[in-house]
Amino acid sequence: MSYKSILVVIAAAWMLPVSTWAQLPAAPSAPASAAAPTVQAGPAAQTWTAAQQKAAQTWSAAQQKAAQAAAKSTVNYDEAAVPPYTLEDPLHFADGRKVRNRKQWPARRQEILDLFQREMYGQMPPASEIYTEVVEEGPTLAGFGTRRQLRMWFRPDKSGPKIDWLIVTPNHVAGPVPTILLLNYGGNHEFLFDEEILITDSWMREKHTTDGHRASAGTRGRYNRDGDRYSYPVGMLVARGYAVMTACYCDISPDPDPGQEDEDGVILQDRFAYTGVFDLWGPRDPSRDDSTTSLGAWAWGLMRGMDWIEQDPLLDASRVVLTGCSRLAKAALIAGAYDERFPLVVPVQTGGGGVPLAKRQFGETISTEVAAFRHWYCRAYDKYAGHTETMPFDQHLLLSCIAPRALLVEGFNGNWFDTKGEFLSVQAASPVWSFLGAPGLPKVDWPDPYDTSAIGPRVGYVRRDQQHGIAAIDWTWMLDFADRLWEK
C-alpha cells in the first residue's frame, strides 16, 4: 500500500471527501531547496533560517520512515488479529516501585504526564496571562439565554494571537451556573442563527462548508439544523441549566489537510501548522523531538478558557464539563489530563491517539496517525509506528491522570475508532480511581450500543452506532452524568 493509498484509507475512515486528498505527494518531503521560503497559504507567514531548513530535513526523514511503516501496514478490523500486548500498571512507577499510598500518586501522575510530553504530545506550552474584552452582548434563544462574545489576547497591549469565545448563559437559573467548555471546527456562528455572532477570520481547512480557506456566512446556525452529524443543541443545553462556552480551534492554530503544500512545495503540516498561538512561544526548534504540537496547543487554548471561567461570576468553575468530538476530543482529553481544574472530562469519539489502546493495532494506528496528522504528535512518537511492542506507555495511563475527577468516554461503533479499545483503556485505568477512594468503572463486560450499564457515578463508558459526530443522545448521556455527579 502506497503512502497516498494509506491517506485515502484514512480519508474514507474519517468521512472526509477523498477528492480533497487527490493532490498528495508520493511521500512526505523536506523543503525543496536551501533557500528560506515563505508560507503563503495563510494569514501568518514564517521564514526559516538555513539551520532550521537543515533540521527540518531530519524531521522529514523521520516522518518518511513512519509513512513507510504505514504504507507497509494494512488496517486491521479483525479481533483475532490483535497481537498480544502488555499494559503498564498505572500504580507502579517506571522503575518498578509500587505506588503505596495516595500521597505518592501525584508523583506517579507527573511521571506519566512527563512521559506523554516526551513521547507523544510534545511539551505542554506554558500558561499565559489573559487580556479580555466583551465585544458584543445581547439576548438569544428567544430570551431564554444571554449571548456574550469575548475576545481573548495574551499580551498586555492586546496584540498578536487572539481567541474569540462565544458564551451563552441561561436566564432562568440563578448563577453561577455549570458550564460546557469545548472547541468547534467551523466557527462560533455555526452554533446559533444570531446575525450578531462574529465570523472568524482564521484560516481553516477547505471543505464544502467553507469559502475557500475561510468560514462561510452560509453555515450560520448549521449545528441546529436537522440532519447534520454534528449537533450542538444550545437551546436544550441552556434549558438544562448549563452555560455553553466555545471557540473555533482555528483561532488557536491552523490544521492543514494531509499532504497539502504551499507554493514552494513545503508540507503545511510541517510549518504553517505551527503559527497562531505558537507565535507566543518564540522560534520553533525543529531539531527537537518533543516540541509542542497542535494537539498540545488546542489543549492549551481550552485551559485559557478555564482561566476565564474562574474569573466570570456567572460561571461556576467547580462545575465544568470539558468536552469535544474527534480530534477536538483528543484536545479535551489532553487538557483534562494535564489540568486538574477540570472536574469532568467527556471525550466523544476520539479515534486513535486519544482514548483507544494503541497496542491493540486495531483500526487507526500510530502508523496512520503520524503519516496523516504529523503536526498532532511530536517527532519522538514516530518511532512507535509499526513497533507498538516497544512503547513504555499506552492511553490508559493518560486516562488515569484524570483520577479521581470524573470521566465519561463516549464511543462510536465504526471500526476505525476502535471503541472496544476505548472500553479496555478505561477499564485498565479504573483501578486508580478505586485506589484514590472514588468509584471506578462498573464491573461489566463490554456493553452493547446504547447500553448504559458501564456508566458509574465517577467513571463511565457508553457507545452508539449511526454516524461519526456528536448527536443529541451524546449530549443527553453527558448531561445526565453531570447532573448526577453534581446532584443537580
Residue pairs with C-beta under 8 A, 6 or more apart in sequence:
1 9
1 70
1 71
1 72
1 73
1 74
2 26
2 71
3 24
3 25
3 26
3 27
3 28
3 67
3 68
3 70
3 71
3 371
4 21
4 24
4 25
4 26
4 259
5 71
6 67
6 70
6 71
6 73
6 367
6 368
6 371
6 372
7 21
7 24
7 258
7 259
7 371
7 372
8 18
8 21
9 75
9 368
10 258
10 364
10 368
10 371
10 372
11 17
11 18
11 20
11 21
11 258
12 18
13 75
13 363
13 364
13 414
13 416
14 326
14 351
14 416
14 468
15 467
15 468
17 207
17 208
20 206
20 207
20 257
21 257
21 258
21 259
23 259
24 258
24 259
25 259
25 261
25 267
27 64
27 67
27 68
28 60
28 63
28 64
28 67
28 267
28 270
28 371
28 374
29 60
29 265
29 267
30 53
30 56
30 57
30 59
30 60
30 61
31 37
31 48
31 53
31 56
31 57
31 264
31 265
31 266
32 264
32 265
32 266
33 264
34 50
34 53
36 47
36 48
36 49
36 50
36 53
37 47
37 48
37 262
37 264
37 266
38 45
38 46
38 47
38 264
39 45
39 46
39 262
39 264
39 266
39 268
39 271
39 272
39 275
40 262
40 263
41 203
41 213
41 256
41 260
41 262
41 263
41 268
41 272
42 203
42 213
42 254
42 272
42 275
43 201
43 202
43 203
44 272
44 275
44 276
44 279
46 271
46 272
46 274
46 275
48 56
48 271
52 283
52 284
52 285
52 286
55 285
55 286
55 287
56 270
56 271
56 286
58 286
58 287
59 270
59 286
59 287
59 379
60 267
60 270
62 289
62 379
62 382
62 383
63 270
63 370
63 371
63 374
63 379
63 382
65 382
65 385
66 366
66 367
66 370
66 371
66 382
66 385
67 370
67 371
69 367
69 385
69 386
69 387
70 365
70 367
70 368
70 370
70 371
70 385
70 386
71 371
72 386
73 365
73 367
73 368
73 386
75 363
75 364
75 365
75 368
75 416
76 82
76 361
76 362
76 363
76 365
77 362
77 363
77 415
79 362
79 420
82 360
82 361
82 362
83 359
83 360
83 361
83 389
85 357
85 359
85 360
85 388
85 389
85 394
86 359
87 357
87 359
87 394
87 396
87 428
88 392
88 393
88 394
88 397
90 108
90 112
90 396
90 397
90 400
90 428
90 429
90 431
90 432
91 98
91 99
91 108
91 431
91 432
91 435
92 98
92 99
92 108
93 99
93 107
93 108
93 111
94 111
94 115
94 392
99 105
99 108
99 435
102 435
102 436
102 437
105 432
105 435
105 436
109 400
109 401
112 393
112 397
112 398
112 400
112 401
113 337
113 338
113 401
115 392
115 393
115 397
116 337
116 393
116 397
116 398
117 123
117 124
117 290
118 290
118 378
118 380
119 290
119 378
119 380
119 381
119 384
119 391
119 392
119 393
120 353
120 377
120 378
120 380
120 381
120 393
121 293
121 295
121 296
121 299
121 334
121 377
121 378
122 290
122 291
122 292
122 293
122 295
122 296
122 377
122 378
123 290
123 291
123 292
123 296
124 292
124 296
124 299
124 300
124 338
125 277
125 280
125 281
125 292
125 296
125 297
125 300
126 281
127 303
127 307
128 154
128 280
128 304
129 154
129 156
130 152
130 153
130 154
130 304
130 307
130 308
131 152
131 153
131 154
131 155
131 156
131 158
132 150
132 151
132 152
132 153
132 308
133 150
133 151
133 158
134 148
134 149
134 150
134 151
135 149
135 150
135 151
135 164
135 198
136 147
136 148
136 149
136 196
136 198
137 146
137 147
137 148
137 149
138 146
138 147
138 194
138 196
139 145
139 146
139 147
140 146
140 147
140 168
140 192
140 194
141 168
141 192
141 234
141 235
141 238
143 171
144 170
144 171
144 172
144 235
144 238
144 239
145 168
145 169
145 170
145 171
145 234
145 235
145 238
146 168
146 169
146 171
147 166
147 167
147 168
147 192
147 194
147 196
147 197
148 166
148 167
148 168
148 169
149 164
149 165
149 166
149 167
149 188
149 196
149 197
149 198
150 164
150 165
150 166
150 167
150 308
151 162
151 163
151 164
151 165
152 162
152 163
152 164
152 165
152 304
152 308
153 159
153 160
153 161
153 162
154 160
154 161
154 162
154 277
154 280
154 304
155 280
160 279
160 280
161 251
161 252
161 276
161 277
161 279
161 280
162 251
163 247
163 251
163 252
163 277
163 301
163 304
163 305
164 188
164 198
164 200
164 247
164 248
164 251
165 188
165 245
165 246
165 247
165 305
165 308
166 188
166 191
166 192
166 197
166 244
166 245
166 246
166 247
167 243
167 244
167 245
167 312
167 315
168 191
168 192
168 234
168 238
168 243
168 244
168 245
169 175
169 177
169 238
169 243
169 314
169 315
170 177
170 238
170 239
170 241
170 242
170 243
172 241
173 241
175 313
175 314
175 315
175 316
176 312
176 313
176 314
176 315
176 316
176 317
177 241
177 242
177 243
177 314
177 315
177 316
177 319
178 241
178 242
178 243
178 316
178 319
178 320
178 321
178 482
178 486
178 488
179 242
179 243
179 244
179 245
179 309
179 315
179 316
179 319
179 320
179 321
180 237
180 242
180 243
180 244
180 245
180 320
180 321
180 323
181 245
181 246
181 302
181 305
181 306
181 309
181 320
181 321
181 322
181 323
182 244
182 245
182 246
182 302
182 322
182 323
182 324
182 328
182 332
183 246
183 247
183 248
183 249
183 252
183 298
183 301
183 302
183 324
183 328
183 331
183 332
184 190
184 191
184 232
184 246
184 247
184 248
184 249
184 328
185 204
185 230
185 248
185 249
185 250
185 328
186 204
186 209
186 210
186 215
186 219
186 222
186 248
187 199
187 200
187 215
187 219
187 248
187 250
188 197
188 198
188 200
188 246
188 247
188 248
189 197
189 198
189 199
189 200
189 215
189 217
189 219
189 220
189 221
190 219
190 220
190 221
190 222
190 223
190 232
191 197
191 221
191 223
191 224
191 232
191 234
191 244
191 246
192 220
192 221
192 224
192 234
193 220
193 221
193 224
195 220
197 220
199 215
199 217
199 220
200 215
200 248
200 250
200 251
201 214
201 215
202 215
202 248
202 250
202 251
202 254
202 276
203 213
203 214
203 250
203 254
204 210
204 213
204 214
204 215
204 248
204 250
204 254
204 255
205 213
205 255
205 256
205 257
206 212
206 213
206 257
209 216
209 218
209 219
209 222
210 216
211 218
215 248
222 228
223 230
223 231
223 232
223 233
223 234
224 231
224 232
224 233
224 234
224 235
228 469
229 466
229 467
229 468
229 469
229 471
230 325
230 469
230 470
231 469
231 470
231 471
231 472
231 475
232 244
232 246
232 470
233 472
233 475
234 244
236 472
236 475
237 244
237 475
237 479
238 244
240 479
240 483
241 488
242 321
242 479
242 482
243 314
243 315
245 305
245 308
245 309
245 315
247 301
247 305
249 255
249 298
249 301
249 328
249 331
250 276
251 276
251 301
252 276
252 277
252 297
252 298
252 300
252 301
253 273
253 274
253 275
253 276
253 277
253 278
253 294
253 297
253 298
254 268
254 272
254 273
254 275
254 276
255 273
255 294
255 327
255 375
256 268
256 269
256 272
256 273
256 375
257 268
258 269
258 371
258 372
258 373
258 374
259 267
260 267
260 268
260 269
261 267
261 268
262 268
262 271
262 272
267 374
269 373
269 374
269 375
270 286
270 374
270 375
273 294
273 375
274 284
274 292
274 294
274 375
276 297
277 297
277 300
277 301
278 284
278 292
278 297
281 292
284 291
285 291
288 379
289 378
289 379
289 380
290 378
290 379
290 380
291 378
291 379
293 375
293 376
293 377
293 378
294 375
294 376
295 327
295 330
295 331
295 334
295 353
295 376
295 377
296 334
298 328
298 331
299 331
299 332
299 334
299 335
299 338
300 335
301 331
302 322
302 331
302 332
302 335
303 335
303 338
303 339
303 341
306 317
306 320
306 322
306 339
306 341
306 342
309 315
309 317
309 320
310 317
310 341
317 341
318 343
319 343
319 344
319 482
319 486
320 341
320 342
320 343
320 344
321 344
321 346
321 478
321 479
321 482
322 332
322 335
322 336
322 342
322 344
322 345
322 346
323 329
323 332
323 345
323 346
323 347
323 348
323 478
324 330
324 331
324 332
324 347
324 348
325 348
325 349
325 469
325 470
325 474
326 348
326 349
326 350
326 351
326 468
326 469
327 351
327 373
327 376
329 347
329 348
329 349
329 350
329 354
330 347
330 350
330 351
330 353
330 354
330 376
332 345
332 346
332 347
333 345
333 347
333 350
333 354
333 355
333 398
333 399
334 398
335 342
336 342
336 345
336 347
336 402
336 405
336 407
337 345
337 398
337 399
337 401
337 402
338 401
340 405
342 405
343 405
343 406
343 485
344 405
344 406
344 407
344 408
344 481
344 482
344 485
345 402
345 405
345 406
345 407
345 408
346 407
346 408
346 409
346 410
346 478
346 481
347 354
347 355
347 409
347 410
348 410
348 470
348 474
348 478
349 410
349 411
349 412
349 417
349 419
349 468
349 469
349 470
350 356
350 417
350 422
351 363
351 364
351 416
351 417
352 358
352 363
352 364
352 365
352 366
352 368
352 369
352 417
352 418
353 364
353 366
353 369
353 373
353 376
353 377
354 395
355 395
355 399
355 409
355 411
355 421
355 422
355 425
355 426
356 362
356 363
356 364
356 395
356 417
356 418
356 419
356 421
356 422
356 425
357 394
357 395
357 396
357 418
357 421
357 424
357 425
357 428
358 365
358 366
358 384
358 388
358 391
358 394
358 395
359 388
359 389
359 391
359 394
360 418
360 421
360 424
361 388
362 415
362 418
362 420
362 421
363 414
363 415
363 416
363 417
363 418
363 421
364 416
364 417
364 418
365 385
365 388
366 381
366 384
366 385
366 386
366 388
367 385
367 386
369 376
369 377
369 381
370 377
370 381
370 382
370 385
371 385
383 390
384 390
384 391
394 425
394 428
395 425
396 424
396 425
396 426
396 427
396 428
396 429
397 429
399 407
399 409
399 425
399 426
399 429
400 429
400 432
403 429
403 432
403 433
403 435
403 436
403 438
404 432
404 433
404 436
404 437
404 438
404 458
406 458
406 459
406 481
406 485
407 426
407 458
407 459
407 460
408 455
408 459
408 460
408 461
408 462
408 477
408 478
408 481
409 422
409 423
409 425
409 426
409 460
409 461
409 462
410 461
410 462
410 463
410 464
410 474
410 477
410 478
411 417
411 419
411 422
411 423
411 461
411 462
411 463
411 464
412 419
412 463
412 464
412 465
412 468
413 419
413 449
413 463
413 464
413 465
414 468
417 468
419 463
420 446
422 461
422 463
423 446
423 447
423 454
423 461
423 463
424 446
426 441
426 459
426 461
427 441
430 440
430 441
430 459
431 440
432 440
433 439
433 440
433 441
433 458
433 459
434 440
438 458
438 459
439 456
439 457
439 458
439 459
440 456
440 458
440 459
441 454
441 456
441 459
441 460
441 461
442 453
442 454
442 455
442 456
442 460
444 453
444 454
446 454
447 453
447 454
447 461
447 462
447 463
449 463
449 464
449 465
450 462
450 463
450 464
450 473
451 462
452 460
452 462
452 477
454 460
454 461
454 462
455 461
455 462
455 477
455 481
457 484
457 485
458 485
460 481
462 477
464 471
464 473
464 474
482 488
